[in-house]
Amino acid sequence: MVEYLLEPRYLSFDLELSLGNGRLSRYLKTGNSEALESYIEEGLKLGNRLADARATYSIAENSQDLIENYGFPEPLHEAKLLVFGISTIGEVLEKKVDALMEEGNYTLSNILDSIGSAAVDETTDRLGEEVMNYARENELNTTRAFQPGSGASHWKVNNHKVIFEHLHPEELEVNLTSSFTLTPKKSTSFAIGLAGDIEQVKDLFSCVGCERTDCPYRHIPEKTTAGGQRRGVTK
Ligand code: SF4
């Protein structure tokens, strides 16, 4: 039985993805964007309509048992509290990607898939802003976000389990398979440490520390995301 400091909260967001959105340029690598302009336009319309951006988070006390049982990355050892979070854009966009592929519309399918990846990143950023607001209001600092299986987190993928155990993911219709992948695919989970006496991290989400320096999706923000004030809509 989890003893929460903050019971799971549920958020939903209206995403307005556009070409000016930094998250999109991470995934849409269009060498000849003029030729693809109409596909991107249609992809954005579909993406903004079909992405069902939702998230949940909770806060609980950290403990030696958790640290040892789930092999927490070192920065989490110092945390007094832990934030557990899951974000998703649901499965409708993913189904449309598959349907377009089956129809032979490979270009639009690939573009929509990339837009879906940007959409779940944007959703996760918005959730991160909620966490930052909570931290500021309670005079706490945060570690970075640790995502099981991510190259930057150095935290084994099976540790999605501890995050799921501290939330009610069924409310978001997000599942963890026996091989520790999340469904729908455009979903992600993380843990963030909170304490008054830890150094505030500059960016919650970043690829810093990942050895795959040639990864096409590498993302290292230029400035902190900590100042964001956008609010989700609490269900
Ligand atoms: S560089 Fe690529 S593989 Fe590494 S954490 Fe970033 S997205 Fe993942």
Residues whose N, C-alpha, C, O or C-beta is under 5 A from the ligand:
A	BS01	SF4	S150 G151 A152 C207 C210 R212 C215 Y217 R218 H219
